[in-house]
Amino acid sequence: MSSDPLVVFTPSGKRGRFPVGTPVLTAARQLGVDLDSVCGGRGICSKCQITPSYGAFPKHGLTVASDALSKWNAVEARYDEKRGLKPGRRLGCQAKIEGDVVIDVPAESQVHRQVVRKEATARAIQMDPATRLYFIEVDEPDMHEPTGDLERVARALRDQWDIASVGIAFPVLSRLQTILRKGGWRITVALHSATEGSAPKIVAAWPGLHEGGLFGLAIDLGSTTIAAHLTDLDTGAVVASQGLMNPQIRFGEDLMSRVSYAMMNPGGDQEMTRTVREAIDTLTAAIAEEAGITPELILEAVFVCNPVMHHLLIGIDPVELGQAPFALATSSSMTLSAAELSLGILPAAAQIYILPCIAGHVGADAAAVALSEQPGQSPDLALIVDVGTNAEILLGDTERVLACSSPTGPAFEGAQISAGQRAAPGAIEAIRIDPVTKAPRFRVIGCPLWSDEDGFWEAVASTGITGICGSGIIEAVAELRIAGLMDPSGLIGSAEQTGTDRCVAEGRTHAYLIHDASADGGPRITVTQGDIRAIQLAKSALYAGARLLMDERGVDKVDRVVLAGAFGAHISPLHAMVLGMIPDVPLEKVTSAGNAAGTGARIALCNKAARREIERMVGEISKIETAIEPRFQEHFVAANAIPHATDPFPELSAIVTLPSVSFNQGGGDPGATGGRRRRRRSPA
């Protein structure tokens, strides 16, 4: 048996025997231990910090003496003096093995760190980004050895990091000689590995040791809003988040309107592509400024988006998505450069990964939700709804996962609403209507107080009451139904019918007055009959899509509902059920996943293996096309009623009694949808 010292690494438990004098970092690499290093063992980067343990370890069958590692050397002493080492820490590249030893690799020294996503499922993300930093020392050019600078960089990577071969992005090659000489032949390169087994590509380089960090963007490119999370590719931490309205709204509020714009206007698709790319540039510049970094440090971006936005991002005319069979130009994942997408703020060589689409109307955003929420691993039947301009709906368990997209339109995000606005300070986000007095109380974004609480008006003096956002309009319509001010068909009663002068006449219909600051030049915020119709159309499309998936599975109920989307965390489950947005389940079985599509983008950004996983998952998801399903219209019409014309909603009835009222003066069933006033939304 070898007399070489035994080394045990925790928490991995990997062990092996090594000759006296072997650096800890070398032993870790040979055993495949997750110990980080950028400088290649030169004692510069400090990422290979370890904590040796001493004493008896019966579990490992050894006793560690105090001299199991070599004494501190000058490199460690200098680093400790300049930057400081935590008590008990050593640098793995400097500490050498002298005897049996147990060595702990702390979380911050692990390459594949774990980040807990508390805002979603509290599941850990294993850090393994596609782009990583490597410090190398490059041989200087020699008259007697006529090799190029790039070839000597490749040789250094092979010799110092065991990287067999590399490619290089041309924008980096054009500056490589200057960088090498400025760094005195010591440089840091960023390598991007697109797929397992393929040669990595140099996408950035810096003279000397680069310590400015490395960042990536996870972008949820929606029809109405664009949300981005700037992520540290070393730690996985989100260092800044930004969002803005998608400026393509001016070409059409919903996806089919934009497809129509492209069909009717020569060059319209190119115009929309240019517009959204400019918006992404604006967003990138803003998020970099917020984080206090230069955009040159953002070397990766992951995009998730619906199929129409997917095509308009990459510059493909979406006309085929506007007509059966709704063919995508490609449903596969894509890896492109920022230069290929004409994104001017990101470095030209920055790598862009776009998740695969599931089908012609079920896009990469739905794939990202599946990656985040993993319905295929659910033991119970879960309905996951990503609420947006197009609702992406997943229904699944360990047996099977189904997916569809439903055309809800932008009403849930505050668009198409008379006083609607994006979620911003001053927007009404929650509302309650007293069933007796019929008076409202509300809360606005940026203030925790309700409007009837002391100090509210002083607290909102700077922002004012500016409008109502998506979560606010959902609650407002549901509260009108609970308070008996609106009947099941969605009609608001008159002041005489409801007993409150807050129900004001607007032409041939009525509106409910929430807040009136017009006397002081402020807004007059009402819920109009048009607002209610917009919400009815949106919620009916969503519910009909969910029912189609349930029909396919042969079930009349689901076990739980997960609300996702940029404002999913702010939707009240009770009000969503009163409205009839979601199927009837116990309220405690309705949870929020926040922006699950954005979270899925973050997972793909932080872990390249997750990209392979979602590419596999997409092939296993069954797609239902709502636009050609004959039962969609039947479900849609029945869902116009609030909460529903035929589904009984027993769980809801057990906790809320909805008043039996009818304001349709033409008579008829109060559970109907208003006779000639009803407008139907095409599933296309």
N, C-alpha and C positions, 0 to 999 in steps of 0.2 A: 504494500500500500504506500502511496506517495506520502512523503513527510512534509510536503509543501503545506503552508498554512491554509486553513479552510475559511472561506469568506461567504457569509450569508447576508443577502440583501433583503431588507423589508421595505415596503409591505409586500413585494412580489413573492418573497420566499425563495428566490433563485439562489443557488449556491454552487461553489466550485473551488478547486484548489489551484493556487497560483504561486509561482516562485517568489521568494523574498525580494522586495524591491520593486514589485509590479505596482504601477500607479492604480489607484482605485478606479479612475475613469476607464482605464484599459480593461480591467477586470469586468467592469459593468458592461462595456461594449461587447466583450467576448461572450458574456452570458445573456446578452439581449435585455439587460436591465434598462428601464426607462429613466436614464439620467441625461439631462440636457447639457449641451455645450455648443457654443457658436464659434469660439476662438480656436477650437481644435486642440485644447489642452495646454494653452500658453499662459494660463493664469491671468487672462485679461478680462474675460466677460463675466466671471463669477457665477455663471448659471449652473455649474456642476457642484454646488454646495451639498455636503453630506453631513450626517450626524453619526459618529461612531458611538457604540454602546459598550460599556465595560461591565465585568462581573460574570456571574454564573447564568447560563441559559440552558436549563435542563431540556427544554423543548428541542433545542438544536444540538444538544449533546456536547456542549463545549463551554469553556470558561475563557473570557476575554481579559487579558492582562492590560495594564495601563500603557504598556509600550507596544501594543499590537499594531499601531501605525507609527510611521516616522515622525520625528519632531517637526514643529513648525519650521518652515524655511523662510528665506528672505522675501519670496514672492507673496506668501500668505501674510507675512508681517506688514509688508508695504500696502497690500490691499486693505487689511484691517485698519491700518492707520488712516488711509485716505477715505474709505467708504464704510468700514465697519462690518464685522462678521458677528452674527448672533452667537452668544455664549455656547460653546460646545460644537460649533460648526467648523468644518474644514473644507478646503477646496479639493474636490475629487481628483483633479489633474495633478495636484502637488503632493497630496498625502500618499505615501507608499506603504504597501502591506509588509508587516514585519512578523505577524503572528496571527493566530485564529482571531477572527473579528466579526462582529455583527454590525452592519451599516444600514442606517435608515436613510431613504431618499425622500426628503420632505416634498410636499405637494408642489411648491414653487420651483423645485428643481426637476420635476418630471416633464418630459416633452409633451406627453398626452394628458395635460391637466384636465380636470373635470370642472365644469361650470354648471351650477344648479339653476334651472330656469324656473324660478319661483313664480313668475307671473303666469306660467302655463301649467304644466303637469308635474313640476318639481322633479323632472327626470334629468339625469346628468348627461351632459354632452362631453364625449371624449375628444379632447383637442388633438387633432391631427390634420392641420391645414395643408392645402396643396402647395402653398408658398412658404418657404422657410429661408432663414439667413445662414450663411456659411462664411467664416473668416478664413482666408488663405494667405500664404506667403508664396509669391510667384517668382520663379527664376528670372533674373534679368536677361535681356537678349545678349547673344554671344555671336561674334562674327564667325566662329567655327561651327556653330549649330544653327543653321538658318531656319528657325521655326517662328511662326507668327505669335503675337501676344495672346490671341485667343487659344491657340494650341497649348501654350504654356499654362494658361489659366485652367484649361481642361486637364492637363497633366497634374497640376497642383490639387485639383479637386479629386482626381483619381488616387493620388498618393496620400493625401491628408484626410480624405473623407470617404474613400472607397466608393466613389461615384464613377462608374465605368465610362460614361460618355455624357456629353451635354450638347445642347444647341444654344443659340443665343438670338434674342430679338434684335432686329436690325437697329432700332433706335439706341440700344445699349452698345452694340458693336461700334457704332459711329463715334461713341465717346470713350470707348474702353481704353485706348492708349493714354488719353489725358488723365483718366482716373488712376490708372496703374502708376504713372509717373508722379502724380500728386501724392499718392499714398506711399511712395517709396517701395513699390512692389508688394505692399501689404494692403489687401482690399477685402471688402465684404460684398458678397454677391447674394442676390435673392434668386433662388431656384424655384421654378413652378413645375410640379409634376402633375400633368393632366390625367394620366391613367397609369395603373399599375403596369410595370414592365416597360413603359415608354421612357425614352431619354428625357430628363428634365431640361427645362429651358431657362437660361439666364434672362431675367426680366428687369433687373436693376443692379446697379453696382455703386459702391461708395469707396472713396479712398480711406485706408485705415480700418479701424474697428467701428462699425456703425452701431450706435446706441440710441438712435432716435426713434426706434420702434418700427413696427410693420403693421399695417391696418388693412381692413377689408370692409366693403359695404354689403349689407343685406338689404335688398330693395324689393318692396312689395309694390309693383306697378299696377295700380288699380285704375278702373275707368274714371272714377271721380277724384280719387286722392292718390298721391304717391308718398309712401312712407319709407324712410331709410334709417338703418341703424349702423353707426360706425363702430366697428368691432376691432379690438386689439387681437391680432392673430397670434400673439404669444400667450396671452392669458385667457382669451375668450370673452373678456369683459366688454360690455357695451359702453363706450366712452362718450357717445353723443347720439341723439336721435333728432330727426327733423322730418317735417311733412309739409306738403303743399298740395293745392288743388291741381288736378291734371288740366293743363290749359287746353287740351283737346276738347274740353266740354263745349267750347265755342263752335265746334264742328258737329256737335250732336251730344245730347245728354246720355243716351244709351248706345250700346255697341252697334245695333243695327242702323241707327242714324248715322254713325260714322262710316259704316260700310256703304250706306247709300250715298254719303257725301263723296266717297272715293269713286263710286260708280258713275255719279252724275257730273263730277268735276274732273276733267283731265288733269293729272298731276296732283289730285287731292290727297292721295295716299302719301306721296312724297312730302307734301306740305304738313300733314299730320305727323309723319316720322320726324321731320326737322323740328317741329314744335315740341314733341315729347323729349327729344334728345337735348334740346336747349333747356328744358325744365330740369332734366337730370343733371346737367352741368350746373345750373343754378343751385340745386339742392346739394350737390357735392361741395361746391364752394362754401355754402353756408354751414354745412355740417363740419367741414374742416376748420373753419374759422371758430365755430363754437368749441371745438376740441383743442384749439390752439396748436394745430399741426399744419404742415404744408400738404397740399393734395398729392405731391410727389411721393408721399409715404403710403398712399392708398394704392396697393398693387393688385387687388382682387375685388371683384364684385360678383354677387350672385343675384339674379333676377328671378322673380316669380310673377306671373301675370296670366290673365285669361288669353284665349287663343287670338282674339282680335288685337289686343295690346301686344301680344307676342309678335305677330306679323308686322305691326306698325313700328315696333322697336327695332327689329332687325332689317326693316326696309322692304317688306314684301306686301304687295297689294292684297288686302283682305277680302277681295270680291268673292272668292270661292267659299268663304265662310258665311256668306249671306244667302246661300241657296243650297238646297239638298244636292249632294250628300254631305255638304259641309266639310269639304276636304282641306286638310292642313297641307301647307307646303312641306313641312316636316313635323313629326310628332316627337322626334328624338331630342335628347339633350344636346346642347351646343356649347362649344368653347370658342370664343372669339377674342380678339384684342380690342382695347379701347379705340385704337386707330381705325379698325374695321367698322366700328359702330359710329365713328366720327364724334366720339365723346371727347371734347377738347380740354376739360379740366383734369381728368385722370391722366396719368402718364400714358404715352402712346402704347407702351408694351404691357400695360396692366391687363390682366386676364379676366374675361367675363364668362361666367358659367350661367347658362339658362336651363332651368329644370325642364324635364320632358313634359309634354302635354298628354292628357289622358285621351281626349277625343276632340272633335271639331268644336264643341261647345263646352268642353270640360278641360280646363287648361292647366298650366304649370302651377297656378295658385292652389288648385284643388290637390295637385300632387304634393305640394308643400304642406298642406293641411294634413294629408295622409301621413307624411313623414313625421310631422310633429305629434299627431294624436294617435297614430298607430291603431286604427279601427280593426285591422286584421288580427290584432293580438287581444282584443276585448272579449272576455268570457260572456258578457251579456250583449244584447243587441243595442248598439249605440247609433243614434242619429246625430251627425255632426253637420252643423249649418254654418257656413262662412257667409255672414250677412254683408251684402254689398250691392253694387249696381246690378251685378249678376250673382245670384246666390249659388254658391257651389255646395252641393249637398252630398254627403257620404253616409251610407247606411251599412253597417257591417259588424261582424264578430269573427271568431276564429274559423267559422265555416265558409264565409263568403263576404266580399265587400262590393257594394254597388255604388255608382256615382252618377250624378246628373247635374245639369246647370239649369237654373230657372231665371227668366228675365224679370227681375224685380224692379228694375229701374232705379234711379238715384234718390227716391223719396226717403228711404231709410237713412240716407246720409245728409238730409236737410235740403236737398235740391228738390225742385218742383213743389216746394212748400211756400206759401205766401210770405211768411215771416222767417223762412228757413235760412240757416247759415251753417257753416262748418263749426265743429266743436272748438270754441275759443272763449277766452274770458268775456263774460257778459251774456253768453248764450244760455237760455233756459235749458237745463238738462234733466230736471225732475219736476213733477207737478202733482198736486193732490187737489181734488175738488170735494168740498164738503157736501155730502148727499142731502143735507137739510137746507143749509143756506145757499148752496150752489156757488159759493165763493171759492176762488182758487188760492192756493199758496204754492210757492215755487222756490226752487233753488237754482242758482246760476253757477256756471263754471268759474272757478276762482274764489268762491266764497262758500264756506261750509254752513252758513246760516240759512234758514228758511225765511221767506219774505215776511212772515208774521212774527219773527223773533226780533227782540231788541238788538239794535246795532246793525241790522241788515242793510238799511238804506245808506247809512254812513259807510259801510264796508264796500258797497258797490258804486259809490259816488264817482270813483275814477274811471270805471269801465262803463257804467250804465247798464241798462237792460237792452240788449242789442237785437235779439231775435231768439229763435228756438232751433236747437240742433236735433239730430236724429233720435237720440234716446228721449229727448223731451217731447217730440211729436208723437212717438209711440205711446208714451205715458199719457199724454193729453187726450188722445183719441180713446184709449182704454178707460180713462177716468170719466170721460163724457158718457160712456156706456154704463159704467158702474153707478154714476150719479143720476141716471135716468134722463139725461139731457139729449141723448142720441138713441135711436131705436136700433134693433138688430140689423136693419137694412143699411144703416149708416146715415140716416137723415137726422139732422139737428132740428129740434122743435123750436117753435116761436116762443117769444116771451110769455104769451098767454098760455101756451101749452105746457111750458116748463116752470112757470112761476118765477122767472128771474129775468131782469132787464139786461143781463149779460148776454142773453141770446138776442142778437141784433139782426135786423133784416138786411140782406145784401141781395138786391134784385128779387128774384123769385125764390131764393133760398135764405138760409140763416147761418150766422157765424157765432162763435163763442168768444167773448172778449176776455183775454187773460190779463193784459196790461195796457194802459193807455197813457202815454207821456206826450201826446201830440200838443197839448197846451204849452209845453215847455220846449217844443221843437224836437221832441223825441219820437220814437216809433209807437205805432199802435199795433199791438201784437194780438192777433186773433187766430182761431182755428176755423177755417172756412170749409164750406161744403166741398170745394175743389181739393183742399188739403186732405180731407177724409177720403175722397175718391182715389187720390194718388196713393194713400196708404192702403186702401182696400185692394187696389190693383197689385201693389207690391206684395202684400201679405198673402193674397190669393195665389199668386204665382209661386211663392215660396212653399206654401202648404200643399199646393197641387203637386209640385215636384217631389216633396217628401212622401205624399200618398202614392205616387207612381212607384217609388222605390219599395214602399211597404207592400204594394200589390205584387211586385215582382218576387218578393220574399214570401208572399202568402200570409201576411200578418196584419192585424188590425191595430196593434199598438207596439210601441217600442219600450225598452227598459229604461233608457235614459236619453237625455238630449244635451248636447254640448253646443253652446253658442260661441262662435268664433267671429272674427272680423275686427276692424280697427276700433269699433265701439261696442263689441260684444260684451266686454266687461261691464259696460254701463247700462245694459238693457235689464230692466226688472223682469225676472221670470214670470211673476204674477201678471204684469201688464202684457207681456208677450202672449201669455195664454188667454187672457181675456180678449185680446185682439184676434186671437186665432192664428197667430204666426206659426205656432208649433203644435204638434200633436199633444194630446192630453196625457200627461204623466204626473206623478207626485212632484210637487214643487222642489223638494229636496233632491230630486233626480235631474234638475236642470242646473247645469254648471256653466261656467265661462272659461274659455281658453284664451281670451284676449286675441291679439293679432296672430292667430296660429299660422297663417301663411307666411307672415314675417318671421315667425319663430322657425318654421321649416327652412326658410332661406338662411337663417343664422346657423342652423344645424349643418346644412350643406356647405356653408362658408367655412365652418370650423372643423369639419371632418370630411375628408375626401372619400372615405369608405361609405358615408351616408349617401353620396351621389350615386354610387353603384347600387346601394340598397333601394333608392327610390326608382331608379331605372328598372330594377327587377319588379318592384311592387306595381308600377304602372301597367306592366304587362299582365298582371293577375287581376286587376280591377275590372269588373263588368260595367259597361257603359250603357246608360239608358238615354235615348235622345228624346227630350220632351217635345221638340218641335214636330215630331211625326207620330207621337203616341196618341191614338184616338181618345183615350180616357183623360188626357190632360185637360181638355176644355170642360169636360164634365166635372172633374175635381175643382177646376178653377172657378166655375160658376157657383158651385155649392159653397166654396170658401169665401165668396164675397160677403156673406152674412157674418155678423160679429157676435159670437166667435165663429159659428158655422151653421149652415142651414140644416144639416142632417146628422153630423157626428155629435154624440151626446155630451162629451166632455164631463164625465162623472167626477174625476178628480177635482176639476175646477168648481163644479157645483157644490162639492163638499165644503168648500172654504169661502165661496163668494156667491151671493144670490143676486143675479142680474135682474133689474126691474123689467116687468113686462109692459112695454110701452110701444106705441106705434104713432108716428107723425106723418104717415103717408095719407094725405087727405083723400086720395083716390080710392082708399080702402085696400083690401087684399091682405094676404098673409104677412104679418109683421116680420116673419123670419125670411121673407123673400128679399130680393136685392133691389127693390125700388122700381120694378116694372120698366116703363119706357125711359126712366132716367139712367138705367144701368148702362155702363159702357164696358165692353169686353176688351181685354188686352190679348193680342195675338201672342201665342207662345213663341213665335219667331222673334 
